[in-house]
Amino acid sequence: MGEAHDPVRLPGTDPLDALREECSAVSQTLHRLTEPDFARPTRCPAWNLKELVGHLCRDLDRLQVALASRPSPPPTHDAVTWWRAYDASPGSADQRQVAEESKAIAARHASGEDLVEAFDALWRSAVEAAGAEDRDRVVVTFGPVLTLEEFLKTRVLELTVHRMDLDDALDRRGWGTDTAVGIVDEILVGLLGSEPPTSLDWDVVDFIEAGTGRRELTEDERRKLGPRLVRRFPLLA
């Protein structure tokens, strides 16, 4: 039997690096906020800014839950099909559960500052724990079984998109690290089934904003996408 080797990853494609960078960027932003900032509304209708941070904590807690799991292989999903196993339609039971759990996490902390300290401890612990694991091992959270590598990509999407929501609540245009937006783009292309038409002239943030339902498609965008692709939007609700 041959010697086992870790999978080769091209520079700038490691989802764990991307997750670490996104969490660090979120933390830097949160530490600059005043307490009244945490009451700001966000474009996620269920949450104010503090509750959005509660949701980010939940996203990282899901990583810890996954690391504690020991499902039987083989994987049933990847970073694209994982999203199709979750009902993201407005008002769905899945959506309501996520919204309420995120609010409950935020409510457990008396202040935004306390919640930020909890977020900092949580993301560092989760990233460190993930770094000690084999990326090919399988994990599970609410049902789908997938490799840790693929699950990390779902966490990158969560942190990147919600960092953009955080920036929007602070009246600035969001962005992500090159590695993170590349991973998010890869997942959204998988959900769409093809690259967006070049005639749209979207940058990756345009694609993320439209693909995740952060904004409505214009009539011109709908025409350029065509009936086959346009009915798939939003790719994530």
C-alpha positions as CSV (number, residue, x, y, z in Angstrom):
1,M,0.0,0.0,0.0
2,G,1.4,3.4,-1.0
3,E,2.1,6.2,1.5
4,A,-0.8,8.6,2.1
5,H,-0.4,12.2,1.2
6,D,-2.5,15.3,1.9
7,P,-4.4,16.6,-1.1
8,V,-2.6,19.3,-3.1
9,R,-4.2,22.7,-3.0
10,L,-3.3,25.5,-5.2
11,P,-2.1,28.7,-3.5
12,G,-5.0,31.0,-2.7
13,T,-7.7,28.2,-2.8
14,D,-7.7,26.8,0.8
15,P,-11.2,27.3,2.3
16,L,-9.7,27.2,5.9
17,D,-7.4,30.2,5.0
18,A,-10.4,32.0,3.5
19,L,-12.5,31.3,6.6
20,R,-9.8,32.6,8.9
21,E,-9.3,35.8,6.8
22,E,-13.1,36.5,6.7
23,C,-13.5,36.0,10.4
24,S,-10.6,38.2,11.1
25,A,-12.0,41.0,8.9
26,V,-15.4,40.7,10.5
27,S,-13.8,40.9,14.0
28,Q,-11.9,44.1,13.0
29,T,-15.1,45.7,11.9
30,L,-17.0,44.7,14.9
31,H,-14.4,46.0,17.3
32,R,-14.8,49.5,15.8
33,L,-18.5,49.7,16.5
34,T,-20.3,51.6,19.2
35,E,-23.1,50.0,21.2
36,P,-25.8,51.9,19.3
37,D,-24.4,50.5,16.1
38,F,-25.6,47.0,17.1
39,A,-29.2,48.2,16.9
40,R,-28.9,49.1,13.3
41,P,-31.3,47.3,10.9
42,T,-29.7,45.0,8.3
43,R,-30.9,43.9,4.8
44,C,-31.6,40.5,6.4
45,P,-35.2,41.2,7.5
46,A,-35.1,38.9,10.6
47,W,-32.1,40.6,12.2
48,N,-30.6,43.8,13.5
49,L,-26.8,44.1,13.4
50,K,-26.4,42.4,16.8
51,E,-28.6,39.5,15.7
52,L,-26.7,39.2,12.5
53,V,-23.5,38.7,14.6
54,G,-25.5,36.1,16.6
55,H,-26.1,34.3,13.3
56,L,-22.4,34.4,12.5
57,C,-21.8,32.7,15.8
58,R,-24.3,30.1,14.9
59,D,-22.5,29.5,11.5
60,L,-19.3,28.8,13.4
61,D,-21.0,26.7,16.0
62,R,-22.2,24.5,13.1
63,L,-18.6,23.9,12.2
64,Q,-17.9,22.7,15.8
65,V,-21.0,20.5,15.6
66,A,-19.7,19.1,12.3
67,L,-16.2,18.4,13.8
68,A,-17.8,16.5,16.7
69,S,-19.8,14.3,14.3
70,R,-18.7,10.9,13.0
71,P,-21.1,9.9,10.2
72,S,-20.5,6.8,8.1
73,P,-19.1,7.5,4.6
74,P,-19.6,8.0,1.7
75,P,-20.5,11.7,1.4
76,T,-24.0,12.4,0.1
77,H,-23.4,16.1,-0.7
78,D,-20.8,18.7,-1.6
79,A,-20.6,22.5,-1.1
80,V,-23.1,23.1,-3.9
81,T,-25.7,20.4,-3.2
82,W,-25.5,21.1,0.5
83,W,-27.5,24.3,-0.1
84,R,-30.2,22.5,-2.0
85,A,-30.9,20.3,1.0
86,Y,-31.9,23.4,3.0
87,D,-35.2,25.2,2.4
88,A,-34.2,28.8,2.0
89,S,-37.6,30.0,0.8
90,P,-39.0,32.9,2.8
91,G,-41.1,31.8,5.8
92,S,-40.0,28.2,5.6
93,A,-39.5,26.1,8.8
94,D,-35.7,26.1,8.1
95,Q,-35.6,29.8,7.7
96,R,-37.7,30.4,10.9
97,Q,-35.5,28.1,12.9
98,V,-32.2,29.7,11.8
99,A,-33.7,33.2,12.5
100,E,-34.8,32.3,16.0
101,E,-31.7,30.5,17.0
102,S,-29.6,33.5,15.8
103,K,-31.7,35.9,17.8
104,A,-31.4,33.7,20.9
105,I,-27.6,33.7,20.7
106,A,-27.6,37.5,20.5
107,A,-30.0,37.8,23.4
108,R,-27.7,35.7,25.6
109,H,-25.2,38.6,25.6
110,A,-26.1,41.8,27.4
111,S,-24.1,44.0,25.0
112,G,-22.7,44.0,21.5
113,E,-19.3,44.1,23.0
114,D,-19.9,40.9,25.0
115,L,-21.2,39.2,21.8
116,V,-18.1,40.3,19.8
117,E,-15.8,38.8,22.5
118,A,-17.8,35.5,22.2
119,F,-17.5,35.7,18.4
120,D,-13.7,36.1,18.6
121,A,-13.3,33.2,20.9
122,L,-15.6,31.0,18.8
123,W,-14.0,31.6,15.4
124,R,-10.5,31.1,16.7
125,S,-11.4,27.9,18.4
126,A,-13.4,26.6,15.4
127,V,-10.6,27.4,12.9
128,E,-7.9,25.9,15.1
129,A,-10.0,22.7,15.5
130,A,-10.7,22.4,11.8
131,G,-7.0,22.9,11.0
132,A,-6.1,19.8,13.1
133,E,-8.5,17.6,11.1
134,D,-8.1,15.6,7.9
135,R,-10.0,17.5,5.2
136,D,-11.2,14.2,3.6
137,R,-13.0,13.1,6.7
138,V,-16.8,13.2,6.5
139,V,-19.0,15.4,8.7
140,V,-22.7,16.1,9.2
141,T,-24.8,18.9,10.7
142,F,-28.5,18.9,9.9
143,G,-28.5,16.0,7.5
144,P,-26.3,16.1,4.5
145,V,-23.0,14.2,4.8
146,L,-20.0,15.8,3.1
147,T,-16.2,16.1,3.5
148,L,-14.8,18.7,5.9
149,E,-13.2,20.4,2.9
150,E,-16.6,20.9,1.3
151,F,-18.3,21.9,4.5
152,L,-15.6,24.6,5.1
153,K,-16.6,26.1,1.7
154,T,-20.2,26.5,3.0
155,R,-18.8,28.3,6.1
156,V,-16.8,30.6,3.8
157,L,-19.9,31.5,1.8
158,E,-21.8,32.3,5.1
159,L,-19.1,34.5,6.5
160,T,-18.4,36.3,3.2
161,V,-22.0,37.1,2.3
162,H,-22.9,38.1,5.9
163,R,-19.8,40.3,6.0
164,M,-21.2,42.1,3.0
165,D,-24.5,42.4,4.9
166,L,-22.6,43.9,7.9
167,D,-20.9,46.4,5.6
168,D,-24.2,47.3,4.0
169,A,-25.7,48.0,7.5
170,L,-22.7,50.4,8.0
171,D,-23.5,52.2,4.7
172,R,-20.6,50.9,2.7
173,R,-20.1,48.4,-0.2
174,G,-19.0,45.0,0.9
175,W,-16.3,42.9,-0.5
176,G,-14.4,39.7,0.5
177,T,-10.9,38.4,0.3
178,D,-9.8,37.1,-3.1
179,T,-9.9,33.5,-1.9
180,A,-13.3,33.8,-0.2
181,V,-15.1,35.4,-3.1
182,G,-13.5,32.9,-5.5
183,I,-15.0,30.1,-3.4
184,V,-18.4,31.8,-3.2
185,D,-18.4,32.4,-6.9
186,E,-17.6,28.7,-7.5
187,I,-20.6,27.6,-5.4
188,L,-23.0,30.1,-7.0
189,V,-21.9,29.0,-10.5
190,G,-22.6,25.4,-9.4
191,L,-26.1,26.4,-8.3
192,L,-26.7,28.3,-11.5
193,G,-25.4,25.5,-13.6
194,S,-23.2,27.7,-15.7
195,E,-21.2,30.9,-15.7
196,P,-23.4,34.0,-15.9
197,P,-23.5,35.4,-19.5
198,T,-20.6,37.7,-20.2
199,S,-23.0,40.3,-21.5
200,L,-24.0,41.0,-17.9
201,D,-20.6,42.5,-17.2
202,W,-20.9,41.5,-13.5
203,D,-18.0,41.5,-11.1
204,V,-18.1,38.8,-8.5
205,V,-19.8,41.0,-5.9
206,D,-22.6,41.8,-8.4
207,F,-23.0,38.0,-8.9
208,I,-23.1,37.4,-5.1
209,E,-25.6,40.2,-4.5
210,A,-28.0,39.0,-7.2
211,G,-27.4,35.3,-6.6
212,T,-28.1,35.5,-2.9
213,G,-31.2,37.7,-3.3
214,R,-29.7,40.8,-1.8
215,R,-31.1,42.7,-4.7
216,E,-33.7,42.2,-7.5
217,L,-32.6,41.5,-11.0
218,T,-33.2,44.4,-13.4
219,E,-35.2,43.8,-16.5
220,D,-32.1,44.1,-18.6
221,E,-30.3,41.5,-16.5
222,R,-33.3,39.2,-16.7
223,R,-33.3,39.5,-20.5
224,K,-29.6,38.7,-20.7
225,L,-29.9,35.7,-18.4
226,G,-32.7,34.3,-20.5
227,P,-35.7,32.2,-19.2
228,R,-33.7,29.1,-18.4
229,L,-31.2,30.8,-16.0
230,V,-33.4,33.6,-14.7
231,R,-35.9,31.2,-13.0
232,R,-33.0,29.9,-10.8
233,F,-32.6,33.3,-9.1
234,P,-32.2,33.9,-6.3
235,L,-29.7,31.0,-6.1
236,L,-29.8,31.4,-2.3
237,A,-32.5,33.2,-0.5
